[in-house]
Amino acid sequence: MEAQPNSNGLLTAHFYLLRISQVEEREVFKVCLEYWTKLVAELYEETQQLSVLEMPLLSLSGAIPPQSSLANPTLRKHMYSEILSNLRVIMIDRMVKPEENEEGEIVREFMKDSDTITLYKSMRECLVYLTHLDVQDAESIMSNKLNKQVDGSEWSWNNLNKLCWAIGSISGAMNEDTEKRFLVTVIKELLGLCEQKRGKDNKAVVASNIMYIVGQYPRFLKAHWKFLKTVVNKLFEFMHETHEGVQDMACDTFIKIAQKCRRQFVTQQQGESCPFIEEILNTIENITKDLSPQQWDRILAQVSQNLDALNVTENTKILGHVLRTNVAACTAVGSGFSVQIARIYVPLLELYKAVSQIISDTVDREGQIATKTPRVRNLRVIKKETLKLMEVYITKAEETSTIITHLMPPLLSAVLIDYNTNVEQARDAEVLSSMATIITKLGAGITSEVPAILNAVFECTLNMINKDFAEYPEHRVGFFKLLRAINQHCFPVQAPLFNPTEVTDPSMTNQRFLREYVMNLLQNAFPHLQTAQVQHFIIGLFELNKDFAKFKLHMRDFLIQLKEFARDNADLYLEEREAEAELQKKTAMENALKIPGLVKPADLPMDEEE
């Protein structure tokens, strides 16, 4: 089709497809995007094959071939050059949010897979290929669009966001010199735009895009210390900005940069009097003075006087952040966190009870749909983080006797009654997982509390998961983890499994009784099997139960003998399916790493970063 005389008709068809790609209909665009990605991937592969033939050493190193080597007029990409240029514009104009949480905010960490996330990944892949096919054109288009933002001819929040998402998406697709020139220009123009714009909302939008872009280019930041320091100091400035969301994003971007460029922070750089981390620590009070205050005591004082204080969204958000901070600190400090626990434990449980009461009252008043509202979700974050904090602290504690005596009774009282009396949708799966972890840690010391735990969670949870096996997956996992923990740590077998009055053989043991019981059970269930077959199976169950691989193989052999039950043995092959899926994932990552920029910086393996 690409050969003369068909080429003109083919190009015309592609121009029509470009116009269709501009139609504001997501499903239509997704179909078009699938074709465009396939086309540009093929064109890129062709250029790579040429580089292998002409420069084999360069291709082995994984380097990006110079544009001069790709000027061969026989390459198919030259035939599509005008179409590809138009496609770059369309990809930028239609770029979607990189990542978003349940509230639709831009976040730095992956929170929830969605149609938008999937679409972004596909668009990003296409744009990376388009950049490789003509770096100069991609740079020119993005620079021109940025200039139109600065001069105001195309200024809008939406246009700027899409452009900056596109710029962030091609991180690593340019060689380092081109990337340096391009990125410095982009940041310089955006900083100027931030100064130029009037109104806090406009400035906040520009600032958030600056932070997003710098967070996407760790390779550049690591290679240019002065620019890295300038960027970090700018983030510290943004931490003093009171506009909603700017401080959070500044902190988030700083964390990302600190993780990816950690060696640059702890190494003394040329021209500096000390490592940058020391400079930060010396001024940390000034850096953080305008961040969300630790208003724990003030808010708890309000709550103790009037529960309406928890109806203020800002208060619940602050409490959620404070609890997350405590969880992070406890994870790092371990048993030394006992001083802080002693200070906050009583008010923490009172807060848990108050939040639980508000959620219950809201559900009674508004129905089960209330559990999906932002207000109730914020309140549930407080409960979940409280459980997580106690789980982490107890796991790392050294004095378990103190925990059993002083911490567990009030904790169980606050948590179990709430779980048992709540509607299904408001029950937190974290209660089950926390109880499982705590029982595993405290072992036999908490056996006396097991009846109370089971009375509170067993029946109500079982009723949630025994109707539809697809519902409440987190509760399902937590439920069986709890049962396993109780079974392993709280029930040492000290009595016979059989009734001595019904067994005449005085030499009967638990193991022998169990063998005979299972033998009788299976023979009654599967009368078509021979006695020797069942005996062989039961002997294997007892002898191989410590070797999972052999035990699984033994089970499979028995299921094959049953024949009519062969359709129900899919779970026995779960491990193999998971291993195959992991291998496919690893292979896909290895292939993606061969194409510079195709794997975004946040997903690069650590050795690739270092």
JOTAFEN-V374296 format. One record per backbone hydrogen bond with DSSP energy under -1.0 kcal/mol. NH is the residue of the N-H (numbers start at 1). CO is the residue of the C=O. If there is no record, write none. Layout:
NH,CO / NH,CO
//
This chain:
6,3 / 10,6 / 11,7 / 12,8 / 13,9 / 14,10 / 15,11 / 16,12 / 17,13 / 18,14 / 19,15 / 20,16 / 21,17 / 23,20 / 25,23 / 29,25 / 30,26 / 31,27 / 32,28 / 33,29 / 34,30 / 35,31 / 36,32 / 37,33 / 38,34 / 39,35 / 40,36 / 41,37 / 42,38 / 43,39 / 44,40 / 45,41 / 46,42 / 47,43 / 48,44 / 49,45 / 50,46 / 51,47 / 52,48 / 53,49 / 54,50 / 55,51 / 59,55 / 60,56 / 61,57 / 63,58 / 69,66 / 70,67 / 71,68 / 75,72 / 78,75 / 80,76 / 84,80 / 85,81 / 86,82 / 87,83 / 88,84 / 89,85 / 90,86 / 91,87 / 92,88 / 93,89 / 94,90 / 95,92 / 101,105 / 104,101 / 118,114 / 119,115 / 120,116 / 121,117 / 122,118 / 123,119 / 124,120 / 125,121 / 126,122 / 127,123 / 128,124 / 129,125 / 130,126 / 131,127 / 132,128 / 133,129 / 134,130 / 138,134 / 139,135 / 140,136 / 141,137 / 142,138 / 143,139 / 144,140 / 145,141 / 146,142 / 147,143 / 148,144 / 149,145 / 150,146 / 151,147 / 154,148 / 160,156 / 161,157 / 162,158 / 163,159 / 164,160 / 165,161 / 166,162 / 167,163 / 168,164 / 169,165 / 171,168 / 173,170 / 179,175 / 180,176 / 181,177 / 182,178 / 183,179 / 184,180 / 185,181 / 186,182 / 187,183 / 188,184 / 189,185 / 190,186 / 191,187 / 192,188 / 193,189 / 194,190 / 195,191 / 196,192 / 197,193 / 203,199 / 204,200 / 205,201 / 206,202 / 207,203 / 208,204 / 209,205 / 210,206 / 211,207 / 212,208 / 213,209 / 214,210 / 215,211 / 216,213 / 221,217 / 222,218 / 223,219 / 228,224 / 229,225 / 230,226 / 231,227 / 232,228 / 233,229 / 234,230 / 235,231 / 236,232 / 237,233 / 238,234 / 239,235 / 240,237 / 241,238 / 246,243 / 249,245 / 250,246 / 251,247 / 252,248 / 253,249 / 254,250 / 255,251 / 256,252 / 257,253 / 258,254 / 259,255 / 260,256 / 261,257 / 265,261 / 266,262 / 267,263 / 272,269 / 277,265 / 279,275 / 280,276 / 281,277 / 282,278 / 287,283 / 288,284 / 291,288 / 295,293 / 299,295 / 300,296 / 301,297 / 302,298 / 303,299 / 304,300 / 306,302 / 309,306 / 310,307 / 311,308 / 316,312 / 317,313 / 318,314 / 319,315 / 320,316 / 321,317 / 322,318 / 323,319 / 324,320 / 325,321 / 326,322 / 327,323 / 328,324 / 329,325 / 330,326 / 331,327 / 332,328 / 333,329 / 334,330 / 337,334 / 338,335 / 341,337 / 342,338 / 343,339 / 344,340 / 345,341 / 348,344 / 349,345 / 350,346 / 351,347 / 352,348 / 353,349 / 354,350 / 355,351 / 356,352 / 357,353 / 358,354 / 359,355 / 360,356 / 361,357 / 362,358 / 363,359 / 364,360 / 365,361 / 366,362 / 367,363 / 370,367 / 371,368 / 372,369 / 373,370 / 377,373 / 378,374 / 379,375 / 380,376 / 381,377 / 382,378 / 383,379 / 384,380 / 385,381 / 386,382 / 387,383 / 388,384 / 389,385 / 390,386 / 391,387 / 392,388 / 393,389 / 394,390 / 395,391 / 396,392 / 397,393 / 400,398 / 403,399 / 404,400 / 405,401 / 406,402 / 407,403 / 408,403 / 411,407 / 412,408 / 413,409 / 414,410 / 415,411 / 416,412 / 419,415 / 420,416 / 421,417 / 422,418 / 426,423 / 427,424 / 431,428 / 433,429 / 434,430 / 435,431 / 436,432 / 437,433 / 438,434 / 439,435 / 440,436 / 441,437 / 442,438 / 443,439 / 445,442 / 446,443 / 447,444 / 449,446 / 450,447 / 453,449 / 454,450 / 455,451 / 456,452 / 457,453 / 458,454 / 461,457 / 462,458 / 463,459 / 465,461 / 466,462 / 471,468 / 476,472 / 477,473 / 478,474 / 479,475 / 480,476 / 481,477 / 482,478 / 483,479 / 484,480 / 485,481 / 486,482 / 487,483 / 488,484 / 489,485 / 490,486 / 502,499 / 508,505 / 513,509 / 514,510 / 515,511 / 516,512 / 517,513 / 518,514 / 519,515 / 520,516 / 521,517 / 522,518 / 523,519 / 524,520 / 525,521 / 526,522 / 529,526 / 534,530 / 535,531 / 536,532 / 537,533 / 538,534 / 539,535 / 540,536 / 541,537 / 542,538 / 543,539 / 544,540 / 547,544 / 551,547 / 552,548 / 553,549 / 554,550 / 555,551 / 556,552 / 557,553 / 558,554 / 559,555 / 560,556 / 561,557 / 562,558 / 563,559 / 564,562 / 566,563 / 568,565 / 569,566 / 572,569 / 573,570 / 574,571 / 577,573 / 578,574 / 579,575 / 580,576 / 581,577 / 582,578 / 583,579 / 584,580 / 585,581 / 586,582 / 587,583 / 588,584 / 589,585 / 590,586 / 591,587 / 592,588 / 593,589 / 595,592 / 598,595 / 603,600 / 604,601 / 609,605 / 610,606
//
